[in-house]
C-alpha cells in the first residue's frame, strides 16, 4: 500500500512525489498525460511585482501564498534549486528583484529564477549583444526578435545568421532535434568551426535554447571555449528545451528516490466510509490493460486547472474536479468565464478547489471534505497565476505544504 499517491505529472506532481519519497514515503505518481513543463520556458515565476519577496509577503487570503506562508515558498524554492544544482542544471536569480529576459518573439518575461543559460541574458545588464538565427530552424527568427526587442528597450541589438553543418534536413527541425545534435561532440566542434569566422568581435551571443538536453552544461562550456565568448539561450516555441530539461531532472529524481511512476492512466478517486468516517482510499487507474486499484494512506491531487484537465467544464454551466468530483469555486454563468480579448485577464483563471492551510479540499461550509485528501498547484482557487506571475511559486509551495501535512 502506498503512503502517498500523487495524481498529475506537471511541476507540482513531480516535485511533490520527489519530496514525499525523500521523506521515506512509499510514493506512486499516476498521470493520464504529461504535464505542461515542455510547454514552458523552464523559468520560475514567483510574483510579477518589483520585489517577489514583498509581493509574496503581502498576499492575502484566499491566495495560496497566504495559506502556506512566506517561509514555505522560500523553502520549496531552495529545495528545488538545490536539486537542480546537484543535477548539473543550475538556476540563477534573486528574491528582491525579477530578471528581465528576452523571448523568441522579441517580448520579455520576468521570472525570479531561470536556468543559468537563460539568466545570462538579463536585460537589466546593459551592454552589446548579438542574436543568432540558425539556418533551417524556423522556430527562431533572430531579425524579428532583435527588431522588436530593440524597439522595446530603445537600444540596438545586432543579428547574425549561423549555418548548421551537414545536408539540409528533409523536414523542419524541432528544438529537440538540434539539442540532441549538439550533444554529439564531433557535430558540436564542426558547428563551432563554421561559426567562429562569422563571430569576430562578438562577446555576448544569444542562441535559441537548443544547446543540449541531458548534457546541457557540457555543451554550453564547449561552445563558449571554442568561440571565446559568453553564450546565452532564448526560449523558443514548444517543445521548449529548458522546460524539458527541468522535467527530466525532476522525473529522474523521482525514479532515483523510488517513486513508482504510472503514465497514460486516467485516475478515478475512491472514497471509503460516509460522513465523518469517510476517507480517500486511493484511486482506480484506467490503464490500457484494464482498471487497476491503487490503495493509499493519502492522496494528493496535482492535476492542474481548466487548461490541464484538473477542472472540467460542463455544458450545464458547472465545473467539476476530474478525479474526486470535488466542489469547485466558479461562476455558474458561462458568459462571464472569459474576457473578450485573449490578452486580457481571464476570469476562469481564478476557478479552483478551495483548501485549508494543510491543502485539504473544503466543502461549502469550509470544512475538510476528507481528512487524507490534499490538493496543490493549478487546481487551487484564489490565484490568477499567469496574470500575477505566480505560477511556479504556487506550484512549488503548495506541493511542499501538502506533502508535509500528508507525510508528517
Residue pairs with C-beta under 8 A, 6 or more apart in sequence:
1 26
1 295
1 296
1 297
2 26
2 27
2 28
2 260
2 282
2 294
2 295
2 296
2 297
3 20
3 25
3 26
3 27
3 296
3 297
3 298
3 407
4 17
4 20
4 25
4 26
4 27
4 28
4 296
4 297
4 298
4 299
4 300
4 403
4 406
4 407
5 27
5 28
5 29
5 30
5 282
5 283
5 294
5 296
5 298
5 299
5 300
6 13
6 16
6 17
6 20
6 27
6 28
6 29
6 30
6 299
6 300
6 302
7 13
7 29
7 30
7 31
7 267
7 283
7 299
7 300
7 301
7 302
7 303
7 323
8 29
8 31
8 35
8 301
8 302
8 303
8 304
8 310
8 377
9 29
9 31
9 33
9 34
9 35
9 251
9 261
9 263
10 34
10 35
10 36
10 37
10 302
10 304
10 308
10 377
10 378
10 395
11 35
11 36
11 37
11 246
11 250
11 377
11 392
11 395
11 396
12 35
12 302
12 304
12 376
12 377
12 378
12 395
12 396
12 398
12 399
13 29
13 31
13 35
13 300
13 302
13 303
13 377
13 399
14 29
14 35
14 247
14 250
14 251
14 253
14 254
15 76
15 80
15 250
15 395
15 396
15 399
15 400
16 300
16 302
16 376
16 399
16 400
16 402
16 403
17 27
17 29
17 254
17 259
18 83
18 250
18 253
18 254
18 257
18 259
19 79
19 399
19 400
19 403
20 27
20 259
20 300
20 403
20 406
20 407
21 27
21 254
21 257
21 258
21 259
22 257
23 403
23 407
24 407
25 407
26 258
27 257
27 258
27 259
27 260
28 259
28 260
28 261
28 262
28 294
28 296
29 254
29 259
29 260
29 261
29 262
30 262
30 265
30 267
30 283
30 285
30 294
31 261
31 262
31 263
31 264
31 265
32 264
32 265
32 266
32 267
32 309
33 264
33 309
34 247
34 263
35 247
35 304
35 308
36 304
36 308
37 243
37 244
37 246
37 247
37 250
38 238
38 239
38 240
38 243
38 244
38 247
39 238
39 239
39 240
39 243
40 240
40 242
40 243
40 246
41 103
41 109
41 111
41 114
41 118
41 235
41 240
41 242
41 243
42 114
42 115
42 118
42 235
42 240
42 241
42 242
42 243
42 244
42 245
42 246
43 99
43 101
43 109
43 111
43 113
43 114
43 115
43 118
43 235
43 242
43 392
44 77
44 80
44 91
44 93
44 111
44 112
44 113
44 114
44 392
44 393
44 396
45 109
45 110
45 111
45 112
45 389
45 390
45 391
45 392
45 393
46 52
46 55
46 56
46 73
46 77
46 95
46 111
46 112
46 113
46 389
46 390
46 392
46 393
47 55
47 56
47 112
47 388
47 389
47 390
47 393
48 55
48 98
48 110
48 387
48 388
48 389
48 390
49 55
49 389
50 97
50 98
51 95
51 96
51 97
52 95
52 96
52 97
52 98
52 112
52 393
53 70
53 95
53 96
55 388
56 65
56 70
56 73
56 393
57 70
59 65
59 66
60 66
61 67
61 382
62 354
62 381
62 382
63 382
63 383
64 355
64 380
64 382
64 383
64 394
64 397
64 398
65 73
65 383
65 390
65 393
65 394
65 397
67 355
67 356
67 357
67 359
67 382
67 398
67 401
68 357
68 359
68 397
68 398
68 400
68 401
72 397
72 400
72 401
73 393
73 396
73 397
74 95
75 400
76 396
76 397
76 399
76 400
77 113
77 393
77 396
77 397
79 400
80 396
81 91
81 113
83 249
83 250
83 253
84 90
84 91
84 246
84 249
85 91
87 249
87 252
87 253
88 216
88 217
89 115
89 216
89 217
89 245
89 246
89 249
90 115
90 116
90 217
91 113
91 114
91 115
91 116
91 119
92 99
92 113
92 114
92 115
92 116
92 119
92 120
93 99
93 111
93 112
93 113
93 114
93 119
94 112
95 112
98 110
98 111
98 112
98 389
99 110
99 111
99 112
99 113
99 114
99 119
99 122
99 124
100 108
100 109
100 110
100 122
100 123
100 124
101 108
101 109
101 110
101 111
101 114
101 118
101 119
101 121
101 122
101 123
101 234
102 108
102 121
102 123
102 145
102 149
102 206
102 234
103 109
103 145
103 234
103 235
104 139
104 140
104 141
104 145
104 208
104 234
104 235
104 236
104 237
105 144
105 145
105 148
106 144
106 145
106 146
106 147
106 148
106 149
106 151
106 152
107 148
107 149
107 152
108 123
108 149
108 152
110 389
111 389
111 392
112 393
113 119
115 233
115 242
115 245
115 246
117 209
117 211
117 216
117 220
117 231
117 232
117 233
117 242
118 209
118 232
118 233
118 234
118 235
118 242
120 230
120 231
120 232
121 129
121 206
121 232
121 233
121 234
123 149
123 153
126 155
127 204
128 158
128 203
128 204
129 157
129 158
129 204
129 205
129 206
130 157
130 158
130 159
130 160
130 199
130 202
130 204
130 205
130 206
131 142
131 145
131 146
131 157
131 158
131 159
131 160
131 205
131 206
131 234
132 142
132 159
132 160
132 161
132 162
132 205
132 206
132 207
133 140
133 141
133 142
133 143
133 159
133 160
133 161
133 162
134 140
134 161
134 162
134 164
134 178
134 207
134 208
134 210
135 161
135 162
135 163
135 164
136 164
136 168
136 169
136 172
136 173
137 164
137 173
137 175
137 178
137 208
137 210
138 172
138 173
139 174
139 175
139 208
139 236
139 237
140 208
140 234
140 236
142 159
142 160
142 161
142 206
143 159
145 234
146 157
146 158
146 159
149 157
150 156
150 157
158 202
160 198
160 199
160 202
162 194
162 195
162 198
163 194
163 195
164 178
164 181
164 191
165 187
165 190
165 191
165 194
166 187
169 177
174 239
175 208
175 209
175 210
175 236
175 237
175 239
175 240
175 241
176 213
176 239
176 241
176 244
178 208
178 210
179 210
179 211
179 212
179 213
179 216
179 241
180 213
181 187
181 188
182 188
182 191
182 210
182 211
182 212
182 219
182 223
183 212
183 213
183 214
183 215
183 218
183 219
185 222
188 219
188 222
188 223
189 222
189 226
192 222
192 223
192 226
192 227
193 226
195 227
196 226
196 227
199 205
199 227
199 229
202 229
203 229
203 230
204 229
204 230
204 231
204 232
205 227
205 229
205 230
205 231
205 232
206 231
206 232
206 233
206 234
207 231
207 232
207 233
207 234
208 233
208 234
208 236
209 233
209 234
209 235
209 236
209 240
209 241
209 242
210 233
210 236
210 241
211 219
211 220
211 223
211 231
211 233
211 241
212 218
212 219
212 220
213 241
213 244
213 245
213 248
214 245
214 248
216 245
220 231
223 231
224 230
224 231
233 241
233 242
235 241
235 242
235 243
251 261
254 261
255 261
262 285
262 287
262 292
262 294
264 287
264 288
265 285
265 286
265 287
265 292
266 285
266 286
267 283
267 284
267 285
267 286
267 323
268 283
268 284
268 286
268 323
269 280
269 283
269 299
269 323
269 324
269 325
270 280
270 281
270 282
270 283
270 284
270 293
271 278
271 279
271 280
271 281
271 324
271 370
272 278
272 279
272 281
273 279
278 369
278 370
279 370
279 371
279 372
280 296
280 298
280 299
280 324
280 370
280 372
280 373
281 295
281 296
282 293
282 294
282 295
282 296
282 299
283 294
283 296
283 299
283 323
284 291
284 292
284 293
284 294
285 291
285 292
285 293
285 294
297 372
298 372
298 373
298 374
298 406
298 407
299 324
299 372
299 373
299 374
300 359
300 374
300 375
300 376
300 399
300 402
300 403
300 406
301 310
301 321
301 323
301 324
301 353
301 361
301 373
301 374
301 375
301 376
301 379
302 375
302 376
302 377
302 379
302 399
303 309
303 310
303 321
303 322
303 323
303 379
304 310
304 311
304 377
304 378
304 379
305 311
305 349
305 351
305 352
305 378
305 379
306 312
306 313
306 319
306 348
306 351
308 378
309 322
310 321
310 322
310 323
310 378
310 379
311 319
311 320
311 321
311 322
311 328
311 351
311 352
311 379
312 319
312 320
312 321
312 322
313 319
313 334
313 337
314 320
317 332
317 333
317 334
318 328
318 330
318 332
319 328
319 330
319 351
320 326
320 328
321 327
321 328
321 353
321 361
321 379
324 361
324 370
324 373
326 353
326 361
326 369
326 375
327 353
327 354
327 361
327 363
327 364
327 369
328 351
328 352
328 353
328 381
329 350
329 351
329 352
329 353
329 354
329 381
329 382
330 337
330 348
330 351
331 337
331 347
331 351
336 347
337 346
337 347
337 348
337 351
338 346
338 347
338 348
339 345
339 346
339 347
345 384
345 387
349 384
349 385
349 386
349 387
350 381
350 382
350 383
350 384
351 381
352 378
352 379
352 380
352 381
352 382
352 383
353 361
353 375
353 379
353 380
353 381
354 361
354 362
354 366
354 380
354 381
354 382
355 361
355 362
355 374
355 375
355 380
355 381
356 362
356 368
357 401
358 368
358 374
358 401
358 402
358 405
359 374
359 375
359 376
359 380
359 398
359 401
359 402
359 405
360 368
360 369
360 370
360 371
360 373
360 374
360 375
360 405
361 368
361 369
361 370
361 373
361 374
361 375
362 368
362 369
363 369
372 406
374 402
374 405
374 406
375 398
375 402
376 395
376 398
376 399
376 401
376 402
377 394
377 395
377 398
377 399
378 385
378 391
378 394
378 395
380 394
380 398
383 390
383 394
385 391
385 394
